[in-house]
Amino acid sequence: MVILLFYRPDGSRKGLRYFEMFIISLVLAVVVCFCVQMSLIRVTTPGEVFKGYLPSKSLIESEAIYQACGILGATVMPHSLYLGSGIVQPRLREYDERSRLLPRQLTSRYSVLDDGIDKGYYVPSLGAIKHSLTVSILELAISLFTFALFVNSAILIVAGASLYNNPDALDADIFGIHDLLSNSISPAAGMIFALALLLSGVSAGIVCTVAGQMVSEGALNWKIKPWLLRLVTRSISITPSIIIAGAVGRKWR
């Protein structure tokens, strides 16, 4: 909530970097949690883990292909595409300013809410678009083949080590999974899993909220204060969950 109050999509590269570093810190924290969890696993050897990365006929058997598609769908989300399209705009502007391709009558301030942008006064140059596209593709490739690959692999490894062929895992809820991890891997594994789940939820919630703000500003042309919009949207999404969890808790089925 704090980062949402202070983030400003006004083209400030400094503010944008703060936002990116905050999200990166959350992702790194999730990575650390899963590293600790995998270090506690004793029933699976590293050789068996690396063997799972090699193509085999098991990929097209049973439900493996559906699981692979589900992982891909959970990684490439629409709100991430919206957010990426929004935060790339300051990079376009910066390239044109650095290359002296920006008309003098335009001010240095840039926002998706700026009237000049809506009227088409600022149009990124072709060089800026090509530069930003190259950098964006490189960033996506690095993030997908490092953080995303590791986290998704770690989830499968931890689940396979603790839940596979376990009859108690068939009807397990979030509390049951915590207990299974604690009993099958280590007493600390359940708590680490809960922490990783919390951090990933915070990261995803921030990305969804900022992406929703960009869509509402650009498509609906809402002229609402950014901090108020974020406060309202996050309250709407969080309040019902808190009420249900506090009132019903684990007893609900």
ZANU-977145 format. One record per residue (C-alpha): residue number from 0; y, z, x. Coordinates in Angstrom, 1 decimal. Last residue first. Example, Ala and Ser with C-alpha at 12.3 -4.5 7.8 and 13.67 -1.06 7.14 Angstrom:
// residues 2
+-----+--------+--------+--------+
:   k :  north :     up :   east :
+-----+--------+--------+--------+
:   1 :   -1.1 :    7.1 :   13.7 :
:   0 :   -4.5 :    7.8 :   12.3 :
+-----+--------+--------+--------+
// end
This chain:
// residues 253
+-----+--------+--------+--------+
:   k :  north :     up :   east :
+-----+--------+--------+--------+
: 252 :  -25.9 :    3.4 :  -15.6 :
: 251 :  -23.2 :    5.9 :  -15.2 :
: 250 :  -24.1 :    9.4 :  -13.8 :
: 249 :  -22.8 :    8.6 :  -10.3 :
: 248 :  -19.1 :    9.0 :  -11.2 :
: 247 :  -18.2 :    9.1 :  -14.9 :
: 246 :  -14.6 :   10.5 :  -15.0 :
: 245 :  -13.6 :   10.1 :  -11.4 :
: 244 :  -15.2 :    6.8 :  -10.8 :
: 243 :  -13.9 :    5.4 :  -14.2 :
: 242 :  -10.4 :    6.7 :  -13.6 :
: 241 :  -10.2 :    5.5 :  -10.0 :
: 240 :  -11.5 :    2.0 :  -11.0 :
: 239 :   -9.1 :    1.7 :  -13.8 :
: 238 :   -6.1 :    2.7 :  -11.5 :
: 237 :   -6.9 :    0.3 :   -8.6 :
: 236 :   -6.5 :   -3.1 :  -10.1 :
: 235 :   -3.4 :   -2.4 :  -12.2 :
: 234 :   -1.9 :   -0.3 :   -9.5 :
: 233 :   -2.3 :   -3.0 :   -7.0 :
: 232 :   -0.6 :   -5.6 :   -9.2 :
: 231 :    2.3 :   -3.2 :  -10.1 :
: 230 :    3.0 :   -2.0 :   -6.6 :
: 229 :    2.7 :   -5.5 :   -5.1 :
: 228 :    5.2 :   -6.9 :   -7.7 :
: 227 :    7.6 :   -4.0 :   -7.2 :
: 226 :    7.5 :   -4.5 :   -3.4 :
: 225 :    8.2 :   -8.2 :   -3.8 :
: 224 :   11.2 :   -7.8 :   -6.2 :
: 223 :   10.7 :  -10.1 :   -9.2 :
: 222 :   12.1 :  -13.7 :   -9.4 :
: 221 :    8.9 :  -15.3 :  -10.7 :
: 220 :    8.8 :  -19.0 :   -9.9 :
: 219 :    5.5 :  -19.5 :  -11.7 :
: 218 :    3.9 :  -21.8 :   -9.2 :
: 217 :    5.6 :  -20.7 :   -5.9 :
: 216 :    6.5 :  -17.1 :   -6.6 :
: 215 :    3.3 :  -16.4 :   -8.6 :
: 214 :    1.1 :  -18.1 :   -6.1 :
: 213 :    2.7 :  -16.3 :   -3.2 :
: 212 :    2.4 :  -13.0 :   -4.9 :
: 211 :   -1.3 :  -13.6 :   -5.7 :
: 210 :   -1.9 :  -14.4 :   -2.1 :
: 209 :   -0.2 :  -11.2 :   -1.1 :
: 208 :   -2.4 :   -9.2 :   -3.5 :
: 207 :   -5.6 :  -10.9 :   -2.6 :
: 206 :   -5.1 :  -10.4 :    1.1 :
: 205 :   -4.2 :   -6.8 :    0.6 :
: 204 :   -7.3 :   -6.2 :   -1.5 :
: 203 :   -9.6 :   -7.9 :    0.9 :
: 202 :   -8.4 :   -5.7 :    3.8 :
: 201 :   -8.6 :   -2.5 :    1.7 :
: 200 :  -12.1 :   -3.4 :    0.5 :
: 199 :  -13.2 :   -4.2 :    4.1 :
: 198 :  -12.0 :   -0.8 :    5.2 :
: 197 :  -13.7 :    1.1 :    2.4 :
: 196 :  -17.0 :   -0.7 :    2.9 :
: 195 :  -16.9 :    0.0 :    6.6 :
: 194 :  -16.3 :    3.7 :    5.9 :
: 193 :  -19.1 :    3.8 :    3.4 :
: 192 :  -21.5 :    2.1 :    5.9 :
: 191 :  -20.5 :    4.6 :    8.5 :
: 190 :  -21.2 :    7.5 :    6.1 :
: 189 :  -24.7 :    6.1 :    5.3 :
: 188 :  -25.5 :    5.4 :    9.0 :
: 187 :  -24.6 :    9.0 :   10.0 :
: 186 :  -27.9 :   10.4 :    8.7 :
: 185 :  -29.7 :    7.7 :   10.7 :
: 184 :  -31.7 :    4.5 :   10.0 :
: 183 :  -34.2 :    5.0 :    7.1 :
: 182 :  -32.9 :    8.2 :    5.5 :
: 181 :  -29.1 :    7.7 :    5.8 :
: 180 :  -29.3 :    4.0 :    5.0 :
: 179 :  -31.4 :    4.7 :    2.0 :
: 178 :  -29.1 :    7.4 :    0.8 :
: 177 :  -26.0 :    5.2 :    1.1 :
: 176 :  -27.9 :    2.4 :   -0.7 :
: 175 :  -28.7 :    4.8 :   -3.5 :
: 174 :  -25.0 :    5.8 :   -3.9 :
: 173 :  -24.0 :    2.1 :   -4.1 :
: 172 :  -26.7 :    1.5 :   -6.7 :
: 171 :  -30.4 :    1.2 :   -5.9 :
: 170 :  -32.7 :   -0.5 :   -8.4 :
: 169 :  -34.8 :   -2.6 :   -6.0 :
: 168 :  -34.0 :   -0.5 :   -2.9 :
: 167 :  -36.5 :    2.3 :   -3.7 :
: 166 :  -39.3 :   -0.2 :   -3.4 :
: 165 :  -38.5 :   -0.7 :    0.3 :
: 164 :  -39.9 :   -4.1 :    1.5 :
: 163 :  -36.5 :   -4.8 :    3.2 :
: 162 :  -33.9 :   -2.1 :    2.6 :
: 161 :  -33.3 :   -0.4 :    5.9 :
: 160 :  -33.9 :   -2.8 :    8.7 :
: 159 :  -33.2 :   -5.9 :    6.6 :
: 158 :  -30.0 :   -4.5 :    5.2 :
: 157 :  -28.7 :   -3.5 :    8.7 :
: 156 :  -29.6 :   -7.0 :   10.0 :
: 155 :  -28.2 :   -8.8 :    7.0 :
: 154 :  -24.9 :   -6.9 :    7.1 :
: 153 :  -24.7 :   -7.3 :   10.9 :
: 152 :  -25.1 :  -11.1 :   10.5 :
: 151 :  -22.3 :  -11.2 :    8.0 :
: 150 :  -20.0 :   -9.1 :   10.3 :
: 149 :  -20.9 :  -11.1 :   13.4 :
: 148 :  -20.4 :  -14.6 :   11.9 :
: 147 :  -17.1 :  -13.6 :   10.2 :
: 146 :  -15.7 :  -12.0 :   13.4 :
: 145 :  -16.7 :  -14.7 :   15.9 :
: 144 :  -17.6 :  -18.1 :   14.6 :
: 143 :  -15.4 :  -17.9 :   11.5 :
: 142 :  -12.4 :  -16.3 :   13.3 :
: 141 :  -12.5 :  -18.9 :   16.1 :
: 140 :  -12.9 :  -21.8 :   13.8 :
: 139 :  -10.2 :  -20.6 :   11.5 :
: 138 :   -7.7 :  -20.1 :   14.4 :
: 137 :   -8.4 :  -23.5 :   15.8 :
: 136 :   -8.0 :  -25.2 :   12.4 :
: 135 :   -4.7 :  -23.3 :   11.9 :
: 134 :   -3.4 :  -24.3 :   15.4 :
: 133 :   -4.2 :  -28.0 :   14.8 :
: 132 :   -2.7 :  -28.0 :   11.3 :
: 131 :    0.4 :  -26.2 :   12.6 :
: 130 :    1.0 :  -28.8 :   15.3 :
: 129 :    0.3 :  -31.8 :   12.9 :
: 128 :    2.6 :  -30.4 :   10.3 :
: 127 :    5.4 :  -29.6 :   12.8 :
: 126 :    5.1 :  -33.1 :   14.3 :
: 125 :    5.3 :  -34.7 :   10.8 :
: 124 :    8.6 :  -32.8 :   10.2 :
: 123 :    8.7 :  -30.1 :    7.6 :
: 122 :   10.9 :  -30.8 :    4.6 :
: 121 :   13.8 :  -28.4 :    3.9 :
: 120 :   16.3 :  -29.4 :    1.3 :
: 119 :   13.5 :  -29.9 :   -1.3 :
: 118 :   15.2 :  -28.2 :   -4.2 :
: 117 :   12.7 :  -25.4 :   -4.2 :
: 116 :   13.1 :  -25.0 :   -0.4 :
: 115 :   16.9 :  -24.7 :   -0.8 :
: 114 :   16.5 :  -22.2 :   -3.6 :
: 113 :   14.6 :  -19.9 :   -1.2 :
: 112 :   11.7 :  -18.1 :   -2.9 :
: 111 :    9.1 :  -19.3 :   -0.5 :
: 110 :   11.4 :  -18.0 :    2.2 :
: 109 :   13.4 :  -19.1 :    5.1 :
: 108 :   16.4 :  -17.6 :    6.8 :
: 107 :   17.7 :  -19.5 :    9.8 :
: 106 :   20.3 :  -21.4 :    7.7 :
: 105 :   20.1 :  -25.0 :    6.9 :
: 104 :   23.3 :  -27.1 :    7.4 :
: 103 :   22.2 :  -27.8 :   11.0 :
: 102 :   19.3 :  -30.0 :   10.0 :
: 101 :   16.0 :  -28.8 :   11.7 :
: 100 :   14.5 :  -31.2 :   14.3 :
:  99 :   15.7 :  -29.2 :   17.3 :
:  98 :   12.2 :  -29.0 :   18.7 :
:  97 :   12.3 :  -25.2 :   18.7 :
:  96 :   13.8 :  -25.2 :   15.2 :
:  95 :   11.3 :  -27.7 :   13.9 :
:  94 :    8.4 :  -25.7 :   15.4 :
:  93 :    9.7 :  -22.4 :   14.0 :
:  92 :   10.0 :  -23.9 :   10.5 :
:  91 :    6.4 :  -25.1 :   10.5 :
:  90 :    5.2 :  -21.7 :   11.9 :
:  89 :    7.2 :  -19.9 :    9.1 :
:  88 :    5.3 :  -22.0 :    6.6 :
:  87 :    1.8 :  -21.2 :    7.9 :
:  86 :    1.9 :  -17.8 :    6.1 :
:  85 :    1.7 :  -19.5 :    2.7 :
:  84 :   -1.1 :  -22.0 :    3.2 :
:  83 :   -3.2 :  -19.3 :    4.8 :
:  82 :   -2.6 :  -17.0 :    1.9 :
:  81 :   -3.6 :  -19.7 :   -0.6 :
:  80 :   -6.8 :  -20.5 :    1.5 :
:  79 :   -7.6 :  -16.8 :    1.7 :
:  78 :   -7.2 :  -16.5 :   -2.1 :
:  77 :   -9.7 :  -19.3 :   -2.6 :
:  76 :  -12.5 :  -17.5 :   -0.6 :
:  75 :  -14.4 :  -19.0 :    2.4 :
:  74 :  -16.5 :  -16.0 :    3.5 :
:  73 :  -18.1 :  -14.9 :    0.2 :
:  72 :  -19.0 :  -18.6 :   -0.6 :
:  71 :  -20.6 :  -19.0 :    2.8 :
:  70 :  -22.6 :  -15.8 :    2.4 :
:  69 :  -23.7 :  -16.9 :   -1.0 :
:  68 :  -24.7 :  -20.3 :    0.3 :
:  67 :  -26.9 :  -18.6 :    2.9 :
:  66 :  -28.4 :  -16.3 :    0.3 :
:  65 :  -29.2 :  -19.3 :   -1.9 :
:  64 :  -30.9 :  -21.1 :    1.1 :
:  63 :  -32.9 :  -18.0 :    1.9 :
:  62 :  -34.3 :  -17.6 :   -1.7 :
:  61 :  -37.9 :  -18.6 :   -1.1 :
:  60 :  -38.2 :  -21.3 :    1.5 :
:  59 :  -35.5 :  -23.6 :    2.8 :
:  58 :  -34.4 :  -21.3 :    5.6 :
:  57 :  -38.0 :  -20.2 :    6.3 :
:  56 :  -38.6 :  -23.6 :    7.8 :
:  55 :  -36.7 :  -22.6 :   10.9 :
:  54 :  -33.3 :  -23.0 :   12.6 :
:  53 :  -32.7 :  -20.4 :   15.2 :
:  52 :  -30.3 :  -17.5 :   14.4 :
:  51 :  -33.1 :  -15.3 :   13.1 :
:  50 :  -34.8 :  -15.4 :   16.5 :
:  49 :  -31.8 :  -13.5 :   17.9 :
:  48 :  -32.7 :  -10.5 :   15.7 :
:  47 :  -36.4 :  -10.6 :   16.5 :
:  46 :  -35.6 :  -10.6 :   20.2 :
:  45 :  -33.2 :   -7.7 :   19.8 :
:  44 :  -36.0 :   -5.6 :   18.5 :
:  43 :  -36.1 :   -4.1 :   15.0 :
:  42 :  -37.4 :   -0.6 :   14.0 :
:  41 :  -34.9 :    1.4 :   16.1 :
:  40 :  -31.6 :    0.8 :   14.4 :
:  39 :  -28.9 :    3.3 :   15.5 :
:  38 :  -27.0 :    0.8 :   17.6 :
:  37 :  -26.9 :   -1.5 :   14.6 :
:  36 :  -24.9 :    1.1 :   12.7 :
:  35 :  -22.5 :    1.7 :   15.6 :
:  34 :  -21.8 :   -2.0 :   15.9 :
:  33 :  -21.4 :   -2.2 :   12.1 :
:  32 :  -18.6 :    0.4 :   12.2 :
:  31 :  -17.0 :   -1.3 :   15.2 :
:  30 :  -16.9 :   -4.6 :   13.3 :
:  29 :  -15.3 :   -2.9 :   10.3 :
:  28 :  -12.6 :   -1.4 :   12.5 :
:  27 :  -12.0 :   -4.8 :   14.0 :
:  26 :  -11.5 :   -6.2 :   10.6 :
:  25 :   -9.0 :   -3.5 :    9.7 :
:  24 :   -7.1 :   -4.0 :   13.0 :
:  23 :   -7.0 :   -7.7 :   12.4 :
:  22 :   -5.4 :   -7.1 :    9.0 :
:  21 :   -2.7 :   -4.9 :   10.6 :
:  20 :   -2.2 :   -7.4 :   13.4 :
:  19 :   -1.6 :  -10.2 :   10.9 :
:  18 :    1.0 :   -8.2 :    8.9 :
:  17 :    2.8 :   -7.2 :   12.1 :
:  16 :    2.7 :  -10.8 :   13.3 :
:  15 :    4.3 :  -12.0 :   10.0 :
:  14 :    7.1 :   -9.4 :   10.3 :
:  13 :    7.9 :  -10.7 :   13.8 :
:  12 :    7.6 :  -14.3 :   12.8 :
:  11 :   10.2 :  -13.8 :   10.1 :
:  10 :    9.8 :  -16.6 :    7.6 :
:   9 :   10.7 :  -14.6 :    4.6 :
:   8 :    7.2 :  -13.5 :    3.5 :
:   7 :    8.2 :   -9.9 :    3.8 :
:   6 :    5.7 :   -7.1 :    4.4 :
:   5 :    7.1 :   -3.6 :    4.0 :
:   4 :    5.8 :   -2.6 :    0.7 :
:   3 :    2.4 :   -4.3 :    1.2 :
:   2 :    2.0 :   -2.6 :    4.5 :
:   1 :    2.4 :    0.8 :    2.9 :
:   0 :    0.0 :    0.0 :    0.0 :
+-----+--------+--------+--------+
// end
